Amino acid sequence: MTSPTTEPEDPIFTFAIVTDTHIRPPGGDESSPFPVNDLANDRARYAIAAIARHEPAFTVHLGDMVHPLPHLPTYGPAAEEALSIFEPLLEQMYFVPGNHDIGDKPMAGAPAGAVDAESAEIYKTYFRSGTYSFDHNDLHVVVMNASLVNSGTDLEARQRKWLEADLAAHRSERTFLFTHYPPFINTVDEPVHYDNYDEPGRAWLLDLIESCNLEAVFSGHVHQFFFNRIGETKFYCLPPTSFTRQDYSELYEIAPAAEFGRNDTGKFSYALVDVLPSGHRVRVIPTEGRTLGAGNALEVPDPVVAAPEPEPLTVHLRHAWARATDMPYNGPMEEFARKRARNDYVLLRLWQMGISKVRTPLRDLRDVEYGPRVQDYHAAGIRFTFFCPGVAAAPAWEACKAHAALIDAVEFVSNTSDLSDMATDLAVFDASGGPPVHLGKFHSSAHEPKQGSKFAHSVSYGFKWEDRDTVLAALREIDGNHTIRAVAFQVNMADDLLERLPAMNGWATETGLATVAVIRLADVNPAEPNFDDDAILARVRDATAIAGPLQHVTLQLDTCADIDRGYHPRHGLLDGRSNFRPAGRFLALR
């Protein structure tokens, strides 16, 4: 729920953000052929009522307040209905013009008419100016009309001149910018598509943002979550309250949610932004598509609430967490280009679960695609445990030293319990100047006792607990430099946590080596699935409760997201659409 900061801070104040409500006239209309749009008004009413309970200093709507476009006769009734739904927050509510509110950006093949002077005047009748700024405490807030960029109109020229002057005048102040379209969603040089700024407007805006040292940029429009960063500026593209864009269902490796992905209830939300003495914290609070009828009061609590970090906890990111996907060119949005995007819901769910530590291969740190996202994740409050087979090679270790601030630990992984495969390299390894080094093991079915012809062809991670004396003896013989700070032991579903975790803590106290408990959610048989969400929830709940007070035991949960095919199929904290499984929901509710 939060984008963690290095040290917890009390906010100076908190404001709210809601986006893409897509409200329709009270009696409905024909501006959308999709059934889920009929729920938009009641979903918006629920979100507004939920926000009001937090009593934010103010609320920003990031655009697409309504669904009918300005040239339609239903626009006025929809705008009136929207203002009625927003009434609990209206006194301190600020609006950003969305493409449905004021007209599309200029783009060949756009599904609606472009913004013009007439549509801008219609918008202004209901939602005031589309370009303005205001101050709250020491924060300067700037709102711009994204649809105007690259339009070549007098309205664009006036906005550009005003924006350049306003940002320059407040260069030394903390500044947030609000724009309906995100400047980009994957990379700053991505081709133009329906969900970004075209050139030359994109380069102009990004240069202006960087030169004026903005703290954050918030956008909507995409109906998905994305997080990006340029220098010290963080870019947040926030999810809607109304419907999800079905084209983005291509990011997930399972079947789409209802209405071919348009009604993915796990992704509807609003946001609270805590403005801190240094930096800010974004809390994205799911509404899960809940509705509130006209005249009804909010009775149920938010399904997910702000949570402290459930330390000590690291999760395995087994899936391709930073890879961009080429989506099909398929109208009405993208009939002429393949759009590339990432599944950034992984990052959002980590925030919401209060998890700030993840485990990935060491090669991710130096990978051309993953490496920059490692940096971005760290800027968003995430620290990494990296692992590699054997002792890290010199180039990889130099990279670890250069990025030690973002690394929680580096795991050297042996193939043997007596460390004979890495004894020579570990004995001469110099860990000075680098992050802490931990020790783990690839445990293979080849290491299991032979029972006739029975052979599982299985590999798992972590030393067996019964091998602890062998590991300790080997370390005392070869690790004269005391390189290894902790040892990772696997804990299977059948193992008694109440016995095992305190025993690991005692062993650590006796030996001076910390322990890592790898909580495996998989069955030991690679052919048997573990899709028992109740059992996994109980396992995660018990492990976090037992390990919490233990000083020398940290937990690794394996895995973050479902493995629903291949070997050792099991559910995790998230399903294949990056929505909460019961265990993930438990962590978010803590």
N, C-alpha and C positions, 0 to 999 in steps of 0.2 A: 504494500500500500504506500510505502514511502520510497523516495529516492534517498538512500541513507547518506548522511554526512559523517565526517570523521569523528566528530564529537557531538553528542546530543545537545541541542540548544533549545531554549524556549523561544517560540516565535514572537516577533515584535507585533505582528498581526497576521491574520489568516483571511484570504479571500477565496472565492469559489469560481470555478469555470464549468460551464455546460456548453455543449455544442451539438449541432445537427439534430435539433428536435423535430424538424420537418412537420410542423403543425398544419392541419388542414381546417377548412371551415367546419363549423359545428355539425352540419349535416353530411359531411363528406363531399367528395368531388371526384372528377375523373382524371386528376393530374397524375395518378399512379396506377398501373395495372396490377401491382403487387398487394396481396391480401395483408401482409404485415404492416403496411402503411396505415391501415385502419386503426392500429394500436398506438400510433405516434402521439396523439393528444394525451391519452391517459398515461402513457409512459413519461411524457414530459411533465405532466402534473405530479406524478410520483417523485420524479427527480427534484423538481422545484420544492416540493414539501420537505423532502429529505434534506436538501441544502439549507432550507430555512431553519431547521432545528439546530444547525451548527452556528447560526448567527454570524455569518461572515461579514467582514468589514465592507465588502462590496462583492458583486458577482459580474463576471464577464461572460457574455454569450458569444461564442466564436463564429457564429453565422449559420445560415440556413435555419433561421427561426421558423420559416414557413416552407411548405412544399410547392404550392402554386407559384408560378413565375409572375413577374410584374405585369406582363401583357395580358394575363388571364383575368376574367371577371371575378374569379373566386379569390384573387390575391387579397383584396381589402377585407373580406370577411375572415379569411385565414389570419391576417395580421391582427385584427381585432380579437380574435379568439386567442392568439398567442399572448397578447398583452394581458388578457384576462387570466390566462394560466400563470403568467409570470408575476401576477399582482403581489404575492407574498414577498417578492424580492425587488419589485419594480423601483422603489424609491432609491435604491443604490445599485441599479443594474445598468450595465454598459453593453452596447451592441456593436458587433463587428459585421459588416455586410458580407453575406454569403452569396454564392452564385444564384441560388434560388431566390434570394431576397432582392437582388439588384441586377441580375443578368450575368451570363457566363463571361469568362475571359475571352479575348479574341483568339480563336483557334479553329483551323479548318476541320470540319467534321464534328464540331461541338454539338451536343444534343439539344441545345437551347439557344435563344438569341443572346447576342452579346450586350453588355452594359452600354447604355447611352444616356444622354442628358435627360430624356423622358423617364427612363426607369430609375435613374438616380433621384429624380424629384418625387416619384411615387414612393420610393424607399424612405426618403426623408420625411414624408408625411406621417409615417408610423414610427420610425426608429431613429429619427434625428440624423445628424451628420454621419457620414461614413469615414471621415478623416478628422481625428482630434486627439488631444492628449489631456491628461490630468495628473495631479500629484496626490499621493496618500502617504502621510508621514514622510520618509525619506526616499520613497519609491516614485519614479517617474513612469507613467503608463502611457503607451502610444498605441493608437488604433489606426489602421490603414485599410483602404479599399483595394484588395488584391485584384479584383476584376478589372480595374483600370490599367494595370501595368501592361505595357506594350500596346495599348489601345490607340495611341497616337492622337488622342483627343485633348482639348483644352483642359478637361477635368484631370487627365493624367499629368499634364504639365504643371498644373497648379498644385496637385498633391505632391509631386516630386520636389518641387521647390520648397513647399512647406515642410515636408518630411526631412529634407536635408538640413534645413535651418533649425528645426526643432531638435533633432538629435544632436547636432553640433552644439547647440546652446546648452544641452544637458549632458555633454560628454563626460563630465566629471561625476555625474550622479548615477545611482543604480537605476537601470532602465529595463523594462519589459516591453516587448513589442507583440502585438496581437494582430494576426492576419489570417483570413479564412483559408486560403490556399497555402500549403507548405511550400517554401522555396524549392525543396527537393525532398525525396523520401529515401534514397539509397546512396547516391554519390552526388557531389556538387556539379559534376560534368555529365550527368545522365541526360539522355535525349528528352526532348519535350514530350509530355503526355498529358492526359486529362488532370492529373493530380499534382502538377508542379507548375513553377513559373517558366515561361519561355525566355529565351535570350532576345534582346540584350538586358531585359528587365531583371533577370535573375542575378547576373553578375553585378549589376548596379546595386541591387538591394544587399547582396552578400558583402560587397565591398563596404557599403555604408554601415552595415551591422558590425563588421570587424573593425573599421576605423573608429567607430564611436563606442566600441567596447561594451556592447549590450550584454546583459547578464543572461537573458533568456528570451526565446521566441516561441510563442504558442500558436498553434494552428489546429484546424479541424478538417472538414471537407472529405477526408479520405475514409472516414468511418472505420479506421484501424488505428492501432497504436504504433508510432515510430519514435525512436530517439536517435538524435544525431548531435554532432558537436563540431564547431569550427573554432579553434583556439579555445578561449575560455567561455564562449557562448554556447549554451545548451538549447537544442531545438526539440520541442515536444509537439508531436501530432497526436491529439487526444481522441478517444473513442466517442461514439454518439450515444444518445438515449433512445433513438428511434428504430434504426435497422442497420445491419451490417452490409457492406458492399459484397455481393456474391462473387465478384471477380477475384477478390482476395482469398477465396476458399482454395485457390490453387497453391497457397503457401503450406497447406496442411496435407499430410500423407494418409488421411482417412477420408471417408465419404463426407460430403458437406453437411452442414446443419440444415434445418428446415428451410423450405423455399429455396433450395439449391444454394444455401449459404447466406441468405438474406436475413434469416432470423436466428442468428447464433447468440442465444440468450446469455451465454457466459461473458459476453464482451461489452454489454451496455453499461454505461457508467457516467459519473460526474467526477470532478476533481476538486480537491482543496489544496491550496498552495500556502504553505507556511513561509512567510518572509522572516528569515533569521538574521541575527546581527551580522553573520557572515554567510552568504549563500542563501539557499532556499531549499525547501523540501516539498515535493509533489506527492500527494496522496490521491491515487485513483481509486475511487470507491465504487464497486460494482452495484448496479441496480438489478441486474439479471432480468431485465425486461419487465419488472414489476409495474403494475398499473394502479392508478388511483382515479376513480370516477369523479365526475363533477359533483361538488357538494359533499364529498366524503372526506373524512379526516385520516391522516396517516396513523396507522396502528402498529404495524410490524416494524421492528428495528431494521437497520441496514443489514444486509446479509453478511457483510464483511466489515470489520471495524479496525481502527488503527491498532497496531500490535508492536510490542517491544521485540527486539531481535531475540529469537530463541537460541541463544548460545548454549553450548558449543555445537555448531552444526555447519557442515559442508555438504553440498549435493553434487553428485556426478552428472555432468552435462554430456551424456553419451551421444546425443543427437547433434546434427550439424547446426549449431546455435548461431553462427554468424554468416551462413551461406545465403547468397541472394539467389532468387528463383526467377527464371524467365516465364512470364505468364502468357497465355495465348493471346494473339490479337483477335478480339471478339467484341463487337459493338454491344451497346451504344457508346461505351467509354473509349475503347481502344481498338478501333477497326483498322488502324493503319500502322501500329507499332507494337512490339513486344515490350511490355513494361517489366522492369526488374525491381524486386522488393525482397526484404528480409522478414522473417517472423520475429519481430521484436517483442511479442508477447512473452517470450521467455524472460526477458529482462523485467518486464512489468510484473510478472508473477513472482519473481524473486523479491522485488520491492514489497509486494503485497503480503508475502509470507514472512517478511522480515529476515530473509536469508541474504547474507552479504558475503558468503564464501562459496566458491564453486571449484570443481576439479575437472581439468581437461588435459589432453596430451601437451607435452612441452613444445611440440612442433607448432602448436597454435600461436605461440608467442612470436615466431619468426615468419609465419605464413603471410603471404601478400594480402589475402582477404581477411583472415582472422586477426592478424596482428593489430591493425588499426582498431578493430572492435574490442580487443583486449583493453586498449587504452581508453576507449569510450566507456566500456563497462566500469573500469576503475574510476573514471571521472564521475560515474553515476553511483559510486559507493561500493563496488564489488571488488573483492580480493580473490586471487587465484592460487590454487594448489595445482602445480604442474607435475606430470609424471613422465618418466622415460625409462626404457629398458636399460639396466645396468647403470654405471656411473656416467653422468652427463659428459659429453664430449666438450672439448675446450671452447669451440665457437658458441655452443648452446649455453654453456655456463657463463661466458662473457655477457651474453644477452640477458641472462638471469641477474647478473650483477648490475647491469645497466638499468634494469627495471625492477630492482629489489623492492621499491616502495609499493608496488602493486601485487607482490607475491607473498602469500601466506606461508607457503612451503614448497619445496621441490622434492618429489618422491623418487628415489632411486629404487628400481624394482629388480629383484633378484629372481633367478629361476630355481634356486636351491635354498634349502633351509639352513645349510651351513655356510652359505655365501661364497662357496668355492668358485663360482663363476665370476665374481667381482672382487675377490680378495685382493688381487694385485693392484687393481686400479683404485680401490677404496683406500688402501694403505698409504698411497702417495697423493691422494687427492687433497687439494688446498681449497677449503671452503671460505676462506677469509674474504670479507667484502661482499659476500653474497647472502641470499636469504637462507632461512633454516632448511636443513636437509632431513628428510624422513626416509624410512626404509620400508619397503613393501615387497610382496612376492606374487609372481604369477603362479597360481596353484593349478596344476594340471591333473586330469584324471590319470596321467601316467605316474603321478606321485601316490595314488591310492593303492591300498593292498589289493593284490590280484585275487579274484574270486572266479576261478574257471575261465570262461571266455567272456565274462561280463566286462564291458568297457564302454564308458559313457561318451568319450570324445568331448570332454568339457574342460573349460578353462575359467577360473575365477580369480579374484584379487584378494590379497591379504594372507598373512601367515596363519596357519592353523594354531589355535591356542596351545595345543599340546606340544608344539615345536618351540615354545618360548625359551626353554633352557638351551636348546641347540643354537638358537639365534643369539642369545646373550653370550654364550661361550665364544661364538665366532666373532662377535663384535669386540669382545675384550681382547681377543688375540690379534685382530687385524686393524681395528680402528683406533690406533694410538693417538690420532689427532682429535678424537671425539667429534667427528664430523656428524654422526647420526644423532639427532635430537629426539626422535620419536619412532616407534615401530607400529605398523598397521597390522591389525589382526582382523580376520573376517569373522562375522557373527551371523550365523544362518538362522532361518526362521524357526527352527526347532530348538535353538539354544536358549537357555534360561537367562534372560537379561538381568534379572534381580541377583543372580549368582555371578554372571560373567562380568558385567561392567564394574562392580565393586572389586572383583578379583583383579581386573586389569589395572584399576587405580592403585591397589595394594602393590602389585608388581612394579608399577612405575615408581612408587614411593621407595621401594627397596632398591631398585636398580639405578635410579636417576634418569631413566629414559621415559619420556611421556608415551602415551599409547593413543592410537587411533582405532576406534571401533568402526569397522566397515559393516554397516547394517544392511545386509543383503535382503532384498525383497523378492528375489527369485527362488524357485525351488532348486534343490541341489541337482535334480535330474533335468538336463537341458531340454528334454522332450515334454516335460510337464509344465503347464502354465500356472502362474499364480495371479489370478484375476479376482481374488477374494478381497474386495475393497474394505470390508469390515476387519479382516485380519491384518491388512496392511495399516489401516488406521490405528488399530490397537498397538501394533508394533512401533509405529512412529510416536504415538502418544506415550507409551511406556518408556521407550528409549530416551526421549527428551526429558521426561520427568526424572528418571533414574540418574542420567548423566549430568543433569544440571548442577547439582551440588558437588560433583566429583572434580577435584582440582586438576587431575592429571589425565583425564580421558576426554578426547574430542570425538564427535560423531561424524561419520560420512554416510549419507543416505544414498543407496544405489537402487533406484535411479530417480532422476528428476521427472522425466516424462516416460510415458508408457513405451515398453518394447512389446509390440503386438504381433511381431513376426520374427522369424529366425530362431536363434537359440535362446533358452531361458526366457520365454515370454513372461512378462509381468507388468502389472500396473505400477505406476509411480505416483508422484504428487500431482501430475498434470496428465490429461488425456491427450489424444493425438491432435486436438485443435488448440492445445495450450490452455484449456479450461481446467478448473480445479477438479481433481479427484477428492474423495472424502479426506484423505490424509493431508492434501494441500490446503483444503479448506480449514482443517483443524489448525494448521500452523498460522493461517491468516487470521483466524479468530482468537488466537492466544493474546 
